[in-house]
Structures are given as C-alpha cells and as structure tokens.
C-alpha cells in the first residue's frame, strides 16, 4: 500500500517535469518567431528612414535656391520657384496694391497716394524669405520631419502688411486745408445808415482719426480699395434767422431823419447821425442760441444830447448886489435861466427812435437865480473883508473908459463859498457891447492897439483885494514890464495881467471864507482912484506882507521904439511908454490865524527892460 503511494507520487513528479519541459520548448519557438519579426521591422524602418533621408537630401539638393513643393504665399503656389520668380509672381498679382493701396475720395475729388506716402508696406520679401525657409532647418532630423510635412501636406504662408499710422495721419492732416472750411456766421453791420448783412454758411472739418480707422480696416484684403473721407459739418454760431430781427429793428431806427425841438430851437438828425449811435451786441438767449441785438449807445446818445443842451441851456443871471449902510440890496435884478435834463431827453429820444417816430419835443426847465430877496440874509454878507486900490493918474481917455467898463463888469459879482473866481469869465466880452473901447495894450511883449487897453488896471486891483483877504490865489500873471500906475498904493510886483484872447491868461482865486463874497467897485475919476471891496464875513486871519526882493537888474534900452498907427495923421508922434529897467521881483505874504500859519505865498515877476515907446502917425 505504501509502495503504491510512492510510485504514484513519482509518476506525478515525472509528469510535471515533462510538462514544464514541453512548455519551455514551445516558448523558445515563439520567441524566435517574435525576434525574427522585430528584426524584419527594424530593417524595414531603417531602410525607410534611409530612403526618406536620401529622398530629402536629394530634394534639398534639387530645390537648392528654390521653394519646396506645396509651399504657397497667401494661396499662391510658389513651389519650385526661385526668389526672383516668386517675386515676379507676387508683384504681378499684388503690384497695384503695393504701389497705391488706398484711394481717398470726397465727392468727385480723389487722391491716390503712393503706399510710402501713407506708411503702408507689403512685406513681399519677407514672405518669399519665409517660403524659401519652409522645410529647411539646421537640425537634420527636424529638417527631415518638416520637409516631409511640407512636401506631403503643403504650407501656406501669410503676406504681412505694416502700417505707419503717424504717416497716414500726417498725409490726411495735409489734406485738411483743402477740405476744411470754417463756419461763417450770419453778419449784419451798419455803414452810413445802410444795413448790410452776410448770410450764414456751414463749415466742414475732416475727421482724420475716423478716416484712418476706415483705411486700416480694408488693408487685410490686399486689394486696392477706396475710402470716403470722413467729415463733419460745423454749424455757424449765428444762423440767418438770428439776425433777421436785428435787421428789422435797424430798419425802424434808421428809417428816416429825426427832428428834435427844444424851446424855439430845432435840430435835424439824419439817418447817418442816428447810425453813429447804434451799437450791435451779441447775446445768448435762454435756449442757448446766439443772436445780434441792436442797441443805442447811451454814452454816445448822451454826448450828442449834451451838445443840444449846450445850445439851449442858459444859466441864470444872478442879481447884482450893493452893500449899503442899510445892508445888502439888489442893485440889478437877476434873470432866470433854462436847462435841459439830459438823462430825461435821452430816454425820450431813445423811446422815439425805437417806435419809429420822426419828431420829438424836449421840455426845458426854468432855473431860478440862487440869490433872491428872500435868500439875501443867508449869504452872510455883513462887513468889509478886504480892499484893493490902484491909481490911474495920467491915463489916456481910452484907458479911463476901459477901467470904468471893467469895474462895472466886476461890480456886484458874487462868489459862492469854495467857489473859484475867474476874472475873464466875470468881465465878459471886452468889446463895445460892454462899454469897452480900443486902446493900447501890451500884447506879446509890445504895445499895440487893442480892445480894452487898460483893463489890467481892474484885474490888478481885484488881485490886491484877494491878496489882502488872504484868499488862495490859483492863477496870477505878471506884466511884461513895470507900470508906474501900479506902484502908487502898493510896492512893485503887486500887479496882475489878463488876456482874454487865444492862449490868454487869467486871474483866479478861491473863496475859502465859508460864506459868500460880494465884489463891489468904485471909480473916482477926480482922484484917479479905483477901489475894489470884498464884502462878506471876515475870517479870523491876518495877512502880513513880506518885504519886496529885487534882483537881476537890467538897464532900460537907450534906443526908443516907434509904432506906426495909420489912424493918426502923418508925422504926428505921441509917447505911450517911458523907458524902464528890467528886474526880477518877489512879493510875499504870510496868512495866519493867531500863531498858526495858514499859508505862505511868493508872487514872482520878471519885468523886461523897456524902451521909450512912441506912436507915429502914418494915416493919409
């Protein structure tokens, strides 16, 4: 039993060993077959690689300097072509685009710039270089791979375009002056009363950036194309409708002459005159629109009405007063004046012009004199303030006549508080209407026959009254030479010359007493004495005369001067002036109240040396 089991076990072992050996023999045969197949495949692959390599090498040698097959640029096959041949092919097709890619149009006007002018460049050489480089690598394996891919599958390369936008913008900017047009606003003007208008016109502006965008968008097609220039309309600031109302208003203003009356006077303003008063202004309405509005220039209108006012205005004539022991009385009644209210007249005329009226009447207002019976007591004239005196002994009859006439013009003159007295204004016209006669006077350094010769005796005496009243002297002029009449009651240098002609000179002083001053004159022909009194309220002041200073003495000429007078019989000779020395003279005064000095004045005179002067008759 035990042996049977042992044999059975040995049989099993033997069977397993036989089976393993059979398996090993089967696997060895299979592996041999696999190795054979693998070796065959490797040889095939090697042969194939060698074949492809030799084919690629052969193709590279064959296509040296030429583009490999199946290579194209922008769809155009360039396989087998040299650089020059490829260039001809591409230029033949894209030549027009390369030369002038874009045409700009504006209506019927066109511009065809060269590609270089607008910064466009077609990179043909770069595309050909890329085509020649296709399938060619420095790395052999990569070259084999790429060459195979190019030859089998083909390769299409793009044709690149570059654009210099700054150059394109510059080109379009240079076009702008021929395209742009400024908007023209409607205009209106007045020329010699004629209303002239100009119509509005829309403007135009080239939109450079928008045109550049349009031009850039079409380049990708690589075909010549036309771009319409982009522009915008510029509206005028003032449209025609904005000036139509102004034209209508101007037609009303300038529709005819304007007749103006004031009292008994009349004036005619022509349309040309009215046109000088018109001002055109530009305004903005509530909705933001601009319009032209005609206006009357108030200042110009006022100036013109002031000229009218000066023709009709008459200042009131104040009464001439007389200081008596019984008080101040009216010696000569005053007369009312008339005036024109300039502002009211401007309003009236303005309203008439806007309404198209051609006649307007301006009312005049009466102006009463300030001094009336009921106001005399308010003047404060109660005492003598100062007095001036001068001697005219030895004066010719004409001179005495003129002294009396001049004194009469000064008699009763009133000077208001803080008012400035003017001798020339107060004396009036020096002619026969005021009682003056012709006589010899010193004019421009020589004695000649003139109206009012001797009236300076009155101005000198008035000056002395103002001097002793301590009043501020604002203008005083010397005589050309010393006059003996003026050195009787006062020292040398206390004279004041006047001349009412062109370029003349005046005597002026200010009433600083705080009350009215009354000038009163007295002419004593028996004593050859002229007195000028100033009445008012005497201020608390003292006038001290500073001693006279004389310098720069110049002897009188020895040779006499003769003046021909056709009004005298021939051969008659009459001496009018005596020789006297020249000199500089200073007369001063100190005006003070108590110990306080109000002012110190120096009145300077430079007297020229003067010869004997004779009038020689030359009459027929």
C-alpha positions in Angstrom: 0.0 0.0 0.0 2.8 2.3 1.0 4.8 1.4 -2.2 1.8 2.1 -4.4 1.5 5.5 -3.0 5.2 6.2 -3.6 5.0 5.1 -7.2 2.1 7.2 -7.8 3.9 10.3 -6.4 6.9 9.6 -8.6 4.7 9.4 -11.6 3.2 12.7 -10.8 6.6 14.4 -10.4 7.7 12.9 -13.7 4.5 14.2 -15.5 5.0 17.7 -14.1 8.7 17.8 -15.2 7.7 16.6 -18.7 5.0 19.3 -18.9 7.5 22.0 -17.9 9.9 20.9 -20.5 7.3 20.9 -23.2 6.3 24.5 -22.2 9.9 25.7 -22.4 10.3 24.3 -25.9 7.1 26.0 -27.0 8.1 29.4 -25.6 11.5 29.2 -27.2 10.0 28.7 -30.6 7.5 31.6 -30.2 10.3 34.0 -29.0 12.3 33.0 -32.1 9.5 33.9 -34.3 9.0 37.4 -32.5 12.7 38.2 -32.8 12.5 37.4 -36.5 9.6 39.7 -37.0 11.2 42.5 -34.9 14.4 42.3 -36.8 12.5 42.5 -40.1 10.6 45.6 -38.9 13.8 47.3 -37.8 15.4 46.6 -41.1 12.3 47.9 -42.9 12.3 51.1 -40.8 15.9 51.6 -41.3 15.5 51.2 -45.0 12.6 53.6 -45.0 14.5 56.2 -43.0 17.5 55.9 -45.2 15.2 56.1 -48.2 13.4 59.3 -46.8 16.7 60.8 -45.8 18.2 60.2 -49.1 15.0 61.5 -50.7 15.1 64.6 -48.5 18.7 65.2 -49.3 18.0 64.7 -52.9 15.1 67.0 -52.8 17.1 69.6 -50.9 19.8 69.4 -53.5 17.3 69.5 -56.3 15.5 72.5 -54.8 18.5 74.4 -53.6 17.8 78.1 -54.0 14.2 77.3 -54.8 11.0 77.0 -52.8 10.0 73.4 -51.9 6.9 71.9 -53.5 3.5 72.6 -51.9 4.7 76.0 -50.4 2.4 78.9 -51.1 2.0 82.6 -50.0 -1.5 83.9 -49.4 -2.8 81.0 -51.5 -0.4 81.4 -54.5 1.7 78.3 -55.0 5.4 79.1 -55.2 6.9 75.6 -55.2 10.0 75.2 -57.3 10.3 79.0 -57.9 13.4 81.0 -57.2 13.3 84.2 -55.2 13.2 86.4 -58.3 10.5 84.2 -59.9 8.4 84.2 -56.7 8.8 88.0 -56.5 7.5 88.4 -60.1 4.5 86.1 -59.3 3.6 88.1 -56.2 4.2 91.5 -57.7 2.2 90.6 -60.8 -0.8 89.9 -58.6 -0.3 92.4 -55.9 1.6 95.1 -57.8 -1.3 97.6 -58.0 -2.0 97.2 -54.3 1.7 97.5 -53.4 2.0 100.7 -55.4 -1.2 102.5 -54.4 -3.3 100.5 -51.9 -5.8 103.2 -51.0 -7.7 105.8 -52.9 -9.3 108.6 -50.9 -12.5 110.1 -52.2 -14.5 113.2 -51.4 -17.3 113.6 -53.9 -15.8 113.9 -57.3 -12.4 114.6 -55.9 -9.9 111.7 -55.4 -6.4 111.3 -54.1 -4.3 108.2 -54.9 -1.2 108.4 -52.7 1.7 106.0 -53.0 2.0 103.3 -50.4 5.1 105.0 -49.0 3.2 108.3 -48.6 0.7 106.8 -46.3 3.0 104.4 -44.4 1.7 101.2 -46.0 4.3 98.5 -46.7 3.6 95.0 -48.2 6.3 92.6 -46.9 6.8 90.6 -50.1 10.4 90.0 -49.5 9.7 88.7 -46.0 7.1 86.3 -47.4 9.5 85.0 -50.1 12.2 84.5 -47.5 9.8 82.6 -45.3 8.7 80.4 -48.3 12.4 79.7 -49.1 13.0 78.8 -45.4 10.0 76.4 -45.3 11.2 72.8 -44.8 14.7 73.8 -44.2 16.3 73.6 -40.7 19.8 73.4 -39.5 18.9 70.4 -37.4 18.9 67.4 -39.8 16.2 65.4 -38.1 13.9 68.5 -37.8 14.6 69.3 -41.4 13.6 65.8 -42.5 10.5 65.9 -40.4 9.5 69.4 -41.7 10.4 68.7 -45.3 8.3 65.6 -45.3 5.4 67.5 -43.7 5.7 70.4 -46.3 6.0 68.0 -49.3 3.2 65.8 -48.1 0.7 68.3 -46.5 1.8 71.6 -48.0 2.3 75.0 -46.3 0.6 78.4 -46.9 2.3 81.5 -45.6 0.7 84.9 -44.9 1.6 88.1 -46.8 2.1 90.6 -44.0 1.3 94.3 -44.2 2.7 97.0 -41.9 1.1 100.4 -41.5 2.7 103.6 -40.0 -0.3 105.3 -38.6 1.6 108.5 -38.0 2.4 108.8 -41.6 -1.1 108.1 -42.6 -2.4 110.7 -40.2 0.2 113.2 -41.4 -1.0 112.6 -45.0 -4.6 113.2 -44.1 -3.7 116.2 -42.0 -2.1 117.7 -45.0 -5.3 117.2 -47.0 -7.3 119.0 -44.3 -6.6 122.6 -45.5 -8.1 121.8 -48.9 -11.2 120.2 -47.3 -11.8 122.1 -44.1 -14.0 125.2 -44.3 -14.7 127.4 -41.3 -18.3 128.1 -40.5 -19.4 131.6 -41.3 -21.9 133.2 -39.0 -24.6 135.4 -40.3 -23.5 139.0 -40.0 -25.0 142.4 -40.0 -23.5 145.9 -40.0 -24.4 149.5 -40.5 -22.4 151.6 -43.0 -23.5 155.1 -43.5 -27.1 154.3 -42.4 -27.2 151.3 -44.8 -27.9 147.9 -43.2 -25.6 145.3 -44.8 -25.9 141.6 -44.0 -24.0 138.5 -44.9 -25.6 135.0 -45.0 -24.5 132.2 -42.7 -22.6 129.2 -44.1 -22.0 125.8 -42.7 -18.4 124.8 -42.1 -16.7 121.5 -42.6 -14.0 119.6 -40.9 -12.0 116.5 -41.9 -12.1 113.7 -39.3 -8.6 112.3 -39.5 -8.9 109.6 -36.9 -12.2 108.2 -38.3 -10.7 108.2 -41.8 -7.6 106.3 -40.5 -9.9 103.7 -39.0 -11.7 103.2 -42.2 -8.5 103.0 -44.2 -6.9 100.5 -41.8 -9.9 98.1 -41.9 -9.6 97.5 -45.7 -5.9 96.6 -45.8 -6.4 93.0 -44.9 -8.0 92.2 -48.3 -4.7 93.1 -50.1 -6.7 94.7 -52.9 -6.8 98.4 -53.9 -9.8 100.0 -52.3 -11.4 103.4 -52.0 -12.0 105.2 -48.7 -14.5 108.0 -48.4 -13.1 110.8 -46.4 -14.9 111.2 -43.1 -16.0 114.8 -42.4 -18.4 116.6 -40.1 -20.5 119.7 -40.6 -19.7 122.7 -38.4 -22.8 124.8 -37.8 -22.4 128.6 -37.8 -22.6 130.4 -34.5 -25.2 132.7 -35.8 -27.8 131.4 -38.2 -29.6 133.7 -40.7 -32.7 133.7 -38.5 -30.7 135.1 -35.6 -30.1 138.4 -37.4 -33.4 138.9 -39.2 -35.0 140.6 -36.2 -31.9 142.8 -35.8 -32.3 143.9 -39.5 -35.9 144.7 -38.9 -35.1 146.8 -35.8 -32.3 148.6 -37.6 -34.8 149.4 -40.4 -37.0 151.1 -37.8 -34.2 153.0 -36.2 -32.7 154.3 -39.5 -36.0 154.7 -41.4 -35.6 158.5 -41.6 -34.4 161.7 -40.1 -35.3 162.7 -36.5 -36.4 166.3 -35.9 -35.8 167.5 -32.4 -37.2 170.7 -30.9 -36.5 172.3 -27.6 -38.0 175.7 -26.9 -37.5 177.8 -30.1 -34.5 175.8 -31.3 -34.7 172.8 -33.7 -32.2 170.1 -34.8 -32.3 167.6 -37.6 -30.5 164.2 -37.0 -30.1 162.4 -40.3 -30.1 158.6 -40.6 -26.3 158.8 -40.8 -26.3 160.7 -37.5 -28.5 158.1 -35.9 -26.3 155.3 -37.2 -23.4 156.7 -35.1 -25.5 156.0 -32.0 -26.2 152.3 -32.9 -24.2 149.5 -31.3 -24.6 145.9 -32.3 -24.2 143.3 -29.5 -24.2 139.6 -29.5 -26.3 138.0 -26.8 -27.3 134.4 -25.8 -31.0 133.6 -25.4 -32.5 131.3 -22.7 -32.2 128.3 -25.0 -28.5 128.9 -25.6 -28.9 130.4 -29.1 -26.8 133.4 -30.1 -28.3 136.5 -31.8 -27.5 140.0 -32.8 -29.2 142.8 -30.9 -29.0 146.4 -32.0 -28.8 148.9 -29.1 -28.5 152.6 -28.7 -25.1 153.6 -27.2 -26.2 155.5 -24.1 -22.9 157.3 -23.8 -22.9 158.4 -27.4 -26.5 159.5 -27.2 -25.8 161.4 -24.0 -22.8 163.2 -25.6 -24.9 164.2 -28.6 -27.8 165.5 -26.4 -25.2 167.4 -24.3 -24.4 169.3 -27.5 -28.1 170.1 -27.8 -28.3 171.1 -24.2 -25.3 173.5 -24.6 -27.3 175.3 -27.3 -30.4 175.8 -25.2 -29.1 175.9 -21.7 -28.8 179.4 -20.3 -27.5 179.8 -16.8 -29.5 182.1 -14.6 -28.0 185.6 -14.2 -27.6 186.3 -10.5 -28.7 189.7 -9.4 -26.0 192.4 -8.9 -26.0 193.3 -5.2 -24.9 196.5 -3.5 -23.6 196.8 0.1 -25.0 199.8 1.8 -25.3 201.1 5.3 -28.8 199.6 5.4 -27.5 196.2 4.4 -27.2 194.3 1.1 -29.7 195.3 -1.6 -30.4 194.1 -5.1 -29.0 196.7 -7.5 -29.8 194.9 -10.7 -32.4 192.1 -10.7 -31.3 188.6 -11.8 -32.8 186.7 -14.7 -33.9 183.0 -14.7 -32.1 180.5 -16.9 -33.3 177.4 -18.7 -31.8 173.9 -18.7 -32.4 170.6 -20.4 -32.5 167.4 -18.4 -30.0 165.3 -20.4 -31.0 161.9 -18.9 -34.7 162.6 -19.5 -34.0 163.8 -23.0 -32.0 160.6 -23.7 -34.9 158.5 -22.5 -37.4 160.5 -24.7 -35.3 160.3 -27.8 -34.4 156.6 -27.3 -38.1 155.7 -27.0 -39.0 157.8 -30.1 -36.3 156.1 -32.2 -37.4 152.6 -31.2 -41.0 153.4 -32.0 -40.1 154.8 -35.4 -41.2 158.4 -34.5 -39.6 161.1 -36.6 -40.4 164.1 -34.3 -39.7 164.7 -30.7 -40.0 167.7 -28.4 -37.8 168.1 -25.4 -39.1 170.1 -22.5 -36.9 172.8 -20.9 -36.9 173.6 -17.2 -36.6 177.0 -15.7 -33.7 177.6 -13.3 -34.1 180.5 -10.9 -31.2 182.5 -9.7 -29.8 181.4 -6.3 -29.9 184.9 -5.0 -33.3 186.3 -4.4 -34.7 188.8 -1.9 -35.7 186.1 0.5 -32.2 184.5 0.4 -30.0 187.6 0.7 -29.9 187.3 4.5 -28.5 183.7 4.1 -25.4 184.9 2.2 -23.6 186.1 5.4 -22.5 189.4 3.8 -22.2 191.7 6.7 -18.9 193.5 6.6 -15.9 194.5 4.6 -13.4 191.7 4.3 -10.6 193.3 2.2 -9.9 196.2 -0.1 -7.7 196.7 -3.2 -6.7 200.1 -4.5 -4.8 201.4 -7.6 -4.1 204.7 -9.1 -4.6 205.5 -12.8 -3.5 209.2 -12.8 -2.2 210.3 -16.2 -4.1 207.6 -18.1 -5.3 208.3 -21.6 -9.0 208.8 -22.1 -9.4 205.4 -23.8 -7.8 203.8 -20.7 -10.1 205.6 -18.3 -13.1 204.4 -20.4 -11.9 200.8 -20.2 -11.2 201.0 -16.5 -14.7 202.2 -15.9 -16.2 199.5 -18.1 -14.1 196.8 -16.5 -15.0 198.0 -13.0 -18.7 198.0 -13.9 -18.4 194.3 -15.0 -16.9 193.4 -11.6 -19.3 195.5 -9.5 -21.8 193.2 -7.7 -20.2 189.9 -8.6 -21.0 187.2 -6.1 -18.5 184.4 -5.3 -20.0 181.4 -3.5 -18.3 179.6 -0.7 -15.4 177.4 -2.0 -16.2 178.8 -5.5 -13.3 179.9 -7.8 -13.5 183.4 -9.2 -12.3 183.9 -12.8 -11.7 187.4 -13.9 -12.0 186.5 -17.6 -15.4 184.8 -17.1 -16.7 187.7 -15.0 -15.6 190.5 -17.2 -17.4 189.0 -20.2 -16.7 190.1 -23.8 -14.2 193.0 -24.0 -15.8 194.9 -26.8 -18.2 197.8 -27.4 -21.2 195.7 -26.2 -19.9 196.0 -22.6 -18.7 199.6 -23.0 -15.1 199.0 -23.9 -13.1 200.9 -26.5 -9.9 200.3 -28.4 -6.6 201.4 -26.8 -3.0 200.5 -26.4 -2.2 197.3 -24.6 0.9 195.2 -24.1 0.4 192.1 -26.3 3.2 189.6 -26.9 5.8 192.0 -25.4 4.8 195.0 -27.4 2.4 197.9 -27.1 -0.4 197.8 -29.7 -3.9 199.0 -30.3 -6.3 196.5 -28.8 -9.8 196.3 -27.3 -9.8 197.0 -23.6 -6.4 198.5 -23.2 -6.1 199.4 -19.5 -8.5 196.7 -18.2 -5.5 195.2 -16.4 -5.9 198.1 -14.0 -9.1 196.4 -12.9 -7.6 192.9 -12.6 -4.6 194.3 -10.7 -6.9 195.9 -8.2 -9.0 192.8 -7.8 -5.8 190.8 -7.2 -4.9 193.2 -4.4 -8.3 192.8 -2.7 -7.9 189.0 -2.8 -4.3 189.3 -1.7 -5.3 191.3 1.5 -8.3 189.0 2.1 -5.8 186.1 2.4 -7.6 184.1 -0.3 -5.8 181.3 -2.2 -4.6 182.8 -5.5 -4.8 180.0 -8.1 -3.6 182.0 -11.1 -1.8 185.3 -11.4 0.3 186.6 -14.3 2.8 189.4 -14.4 3.0 192.3 -16.9 5.9 192.3 -19.3 7.4 195.4 -17.8 6.9 197.8 -14.9 3.9 200.1 -15.0 4.1 203.2 -12.8 0.4 203.3 -12.1 0.7 200.1 -10.2 3.3 201.4 -7.8 1.4 204.1 -6.1 -0.5 202.3 -3.3 1.4 199.1 -3.3 5.0 198.1 -3.9 6.4 196.9 -7.2 5.2 193.4 -8.1 1.6 193.8 -6.9 0.1 193.7 -10.4 -1.9 191.1 -12.3 -2.2 190.9 -16.1 -5.0 189.3 -18.0 -5.6 188.5 -21.7 -8.9 187.0 -22.9 -7.7 186.1 -26.4 -6.5 182.7 -27.6 -3.7 181.4 -25.4 -4.6 184.1 -22.9 -4.1 184.2 -19.1 -6.5 184.8 -16.3 -6.7 185.9 -12.7 -8.2 183.3 -10.4 -8.7 182.8 -6.7 -10.8 180.7 -4.3 -13.3 181.9 -1.7 -12.3 180.0 1.4 -14.1 182.2 3.9 -17.0 179.8 4.2 -19.6 182.5 3.3 -20.5 184.3 0.2 -18.3 187.2 -1.0 -19.6 190.3 -2.8 -17.3 192.3 -5.0 -18.0 196.0 -5.2 -16.1 198.5 -7.2 -15.8 202.3 -7.1 -14.1 204.5 -9.7 -13.2 208.0 -8.6 -12.2 209.8 -11.8 -11.5 213.1 -9.8 -8.8 211.3 -7.7 -7.9 208.8 -10.5 -8.6 206.0 -7.9 -10.0 202.6 -8.4 -11.2 200.7 -5.4 -12.3 197.0 -5.2 -14.0 195.9 -2.0 -14.8 192.4 -1.0 -17.8 192.1 1.5 -18.7 189.1 3.4 -17.9 187.6 6.8 -14.4 188.5 7.7 -12.5 185.3 8.7 -10.2 185.2 11.7 -7.0 185.7 9.9 -4.1 188.2 9.5 -2.2 189.0 6.3 1.4 190.1 6.6 3.2 191.4 3.6 6.8 190.2 3.2 9.3 192.9 2.1 9.9 193.0 -1.6 13.0 191.4 -3.0 14.5 192.9 -6.2 17.3 191.2 -8.2 18.7 190.7 -11.7 18.6 194.4 -12.7 18.9 195.1 -16.4 19.2 198.7 -17.6 16.5 200.1 -20.0 17.4 200.3 -23.7 18.5 203.7 -24.8 17.0 203.4 -28.3 13.3 204.2 -28.4 10.7 202.1 -30.2 8.3 203.5 -32.8 4.9 202.0 -33.6 3.1 203.0 -36.8 -0.5 204.0 -36.3 -2.5 204.6 -39.6 -5.3 206.1 -37.5 -3.1 209.2 -36.6 -2.1 212.0 -39.0 1.2 211.5 -40.7 4.1 213.0 -38.9 2.4 213.1 -35.6 4.3 211.4 -32.7 3.0 210.5 -29.3 4.8 208.8 -26.5 2.9 205.9 -24.9 5.5 204.3 -22.7 8.6 205.5 -20.9 11.8 203.6 -20.6 12.3 201.4 -17.5 14.7 198.9 -16.2 14.2 195.1 -16.2 14.4 193.1 -13.0 13.2 190.1 -11.0 10.7 190.9 -8.2 9.4 188.7 -5.4 6.5 189.9 -3.3 5.4 187.6 -0.5 2.7 187.3 2.2 2.0 185.3 5.3 -1.6 184.4 6.1 -2.1 183.3 9.7 -4.7 182.9 12.4 -3.2 183.6 15.7 0.2 181.9 15.8 -0.8 179.3 13.2 0.3 180.0 9.7 -2.3 179.1 7.1 -0.1 179.8 4.0 3.0 181.5 2.8 2.9 182.8 -0.8 5.6 184.3 -3.0 4.5 186.1 -6.2 7.3 186.3 -8.7 7.5 188.8 -11.6 10.2 189.1 -14.2 10.0 192.5 -15.8 11.7 193.0 -19.1 13.8 196.2 -19.8 11.5 198.5 -21.8 12.4 201.5 -24.0 10.6 204.7 -24.6 7.7 203.9 -26.9 6.3 206.3 -29.4 3.2 206.0 -31.7 3.9 207.5 -35.1 1.0 208.6 -37.3 1.0 207.1 -40.8 -2.5 208.0 -41.9 -3.4 209.7 -45.2 
